[in-house]
Structures are given as structure tokens and as C-alpha cells.
Amino acid sequence: MSKLRYFFQESWLLMVSSVVFGGLLAATNSAWEPRIRQNEIDKFNALAGAMLPQAIRFEAIAEKVSVDLGKGKTAQVEVKRGLTEQAQTAGWAFVCEGSGFADKIKLVVATDAGFAKLAGFGVLSSNETPGFGDKITIKNGFFQSQFKGAPADLLTLVRTGDRTKIDSEIVAISGATVTSQAVVDILNRFISQVKQGLEEKGVLQ
């Protein structure tokens, strides 16, 4: 009993501090969560709006689309319809994510109204290597530009090729092949499944 008493005498301050600071962190996270969520929505709208300039607003479809991530994991994807002033569909936009070289890569992807061609992608969040992998974030850079008008279908990464040619072959960023492949893999995993999900729900004709 003397050892147990000694333990509590020596560690009570640490235990109390852990509880207090844990509570403060939880309270801070709860207070900032709505702001963080709103910032992400605003960034989504900005990225999607730049890719679909005809859209004046984005509305989520009634049901989320289930995407199989492999290894028994699934993601529920909120797909948003970009609407014109005449309430016509300008295109579709949604968030997809996967593992990059350094950390998770989260993208906003947009397609045309028929889900036949990509309108491009924008980076919602990424911590890829500065000067190399972070080139995926350059708006209108050679890497992002290859996706604008590319088929909304299976994409293939190549090390060399014509960067100005818009097709299913995407030329990798020199020195950042892993990051380039990660972006292609993320799109390949999500695009076909989201399209199929929209067709099954009767949203995409």
C-alpha cells in the first residue's frame, strides 16, 4: 500500500493536468470544428467553381455514393451538381482522397454534365514534398492541365510524353513519380465508381 500511496502522491499532478488539458483540447476542437468545416466548403466551392465556371451554385444529390476503397473499406462520397443560372447541369464535383508520398492527398474533382470528360482537379489538402510533389497544387501548371478535357475513365501515368496532349495518358512530374501516381490512382478509384453510382441512382442519364 505504501508504494501505491507513493505513486499517487508523485503522479496526481500529472493525472489532473492530463484531464484538464484533454478537456481543453476537446473544447477547442469542438469550438473550431464548424469554422474548419466551413473553410473546407468554401475552398471546395472555389476549386469546383474555377473548373466549372458556368455553375453559379453547387447542390448535393440526395444520396451519397458508396466507393470501395479496398481492404474492406468504403467511403461515402457527397457528389454535388453544378447548376447554371437556368438550373441546368453544368457538371459534377466531389471530393476524393488517398495516400500520397508524404501524407493523405485530398482532391476536388469535376467532370462535365455527361460525366464523359474531366473538367480537372484541385487540391483540397496535401503535404507532398516542396519543390517536387507539391507541384500538383499549381493551378494551370502542366500537371493539372493534363486532366482538363481528359476522359473520365481509366487514366495511365507515363514518365515521358507530350504534356500538351489531352488523353488518358498523364505525364508524371519529374522527381515526383510517387505523388503523380497517387493522384492518378485516386482518380481511377473514384471516378468510375462515382459515375456508376450516379447511373444506378438515376441521377446521371
N, C-alpha and C positions, 0 to 999 in steps of 0.2 A: 504493500500500500504506500510505503514511503516513496518508492520510485514513481508510482503513478501520480502521487501528490506533487512530487518534484517536477514531473513532466508538465503538469497543468500550470504550476507556478511559473515555469520558464517559457511556456508557449501560449499562454492565454492572450497576450497582446497580439501575437501573430494571427491567431484564430479570429479574434474580434476584428482585426484590420482586414482580413480576407473577406469576412462577411460584409463589412461596411463598404469596402471598395468594390466588391462584387455587386452590391446593390446599386452603388453609384453608376457603375458601368452599364448595368441593365437599364437604369432610369435614363441615362444619357442616350443609349441606343434606341430606347422607346421614343424619346423626345425627337430624335433626329431622323427616325425611320421615314415618317411622312415626307420630310424635305428631300431625303435621298431618293425616295421613290418618285417624287415629282420631278426632280432633276433628271432622272433617267427617262421619264416620259417626255420631258421637254427635249432631251437630246435625241430620243427616238424620232419625235416629230420633225426635228430639224434635219436629221440624216435622211429620213424617208421622204420628206418634202423636197429635199435637194435632188433626190433620184427620180421623184415623180412630181415635177413642177406643176403639172395640170391639176393635181389634187389640192383642194383647199382645206380638207379635213380628213381624218382617219377614224374609221369606226370598226371596232372589233366585231367579228362574226359571233353569232350566238354561242356556239360551242367551240371549245379548244380542240386542236388536232393533236392526236397522240403520235409521238415519234419514238420508234425503237432505237435506243442508243447502244444496244448490245449488252452482253453480260447481265441480262435480266433487268436492265434499267430502261426507263421510259421518261420522256419529257412531254409535258402538256403545253403546247405552243399556242399562244394567242395570236391569231392571224388577223391583221387589220386591212380593211378595204379602203383604198384611197379614192375619195369621191370628188368629182368636179363640181362646178357651180350648178350644173344641170342635174346633179345627183347621179351621174353616170360613173361607172368604174374606170378609174384611171390606171389602177394597178393594185398589187398586193404587197404588203410589207409585214415582216415578222422578225423576231429575234431568234438567233441560233447561237450555240456555243460549243466549245470543245477544247481539248488540251492543245496548247502551243508548245514552243520550245522552253519558255520560262514559266508560264502560268496559263491560266484559262484565257481563252480569247472569246470575246462576246461580240457578235456581229449583228447589224441590221441589214437584212437582205430585202430587195424589192424586185418585183417582176412586172411585166406588162399585164394588161387586163386579161389576156387569154392564158397567162402563165406559160407562154411559149418561149419568151426571151427574158433574160435578166436585165433589170434596169441598173444593176450594180450592187455594191455593198458598202457599208460604212462601219467603222469600228466603234462600238459602244464602250468597250474597255479592253485593254491589253497591256501587258508588261514585258513585251518582247525586247530583245537586245537593242539598245540605242545604236543608231547608225546602220543597222542591218535589218533585223526583224521588224523594227518599228516603222519601216518603210511601207508596211501595209496600211498605215494610218494616213498616208499622204493623199489628200483629196486630189483627184485628177492626175495622180502620179501614174507612171507606166504600169504598175501592177494593178491598181484599182481599175484603170481604164480598159484593161483587157476583158473585164467582166461585163462592161456596158454593151448590151446587144448580143452577148454570148447566149447560146441555147440554154434554156432552163432544164438541163438534162445532165447526164454524166460528163464531168469535166476531167481532163487529164493534165497533170503537171509535167512539163518538159524543161530540161536545163537550158537549152538554146533554141532559138527560133525567131520568127518575126513577131516582135512585140506589138506591132500595129495591126496585125491581122486579127480580126474578131471571129473566133470559132471556139471549139470545145477544148483546144489546147492552150494552156496557160503557161507562159514562160516564167520560171522561178526568179526570185530576187537573188542576185549573186551574193553568196556568203550567207544566205538565209533560206536554204532549201527546206529545212525542217519547218520553219514558220510558214513558208509558201505552201508546202504540202498540207499543213494543218488547216489553212484556210480552204483549200480545195476539198479536203476530206470533210470538213464541217458542212460545206455547201452540198456536197454529194450526199451526205447522210440526211440532211433536212429537206432539200428541195423536192426530191421525188416523193417523199412520204407526205409532205405538206400538200403537194399537188393532188396526190391520191386521196388524201383526207378530205380536201375541198370537193373533189368529184363525188366521193361517197356521200357527203352531206348534201349534195345537190346545189352547192353554192357556186361551183365552177361548172359551166356548161360546155 
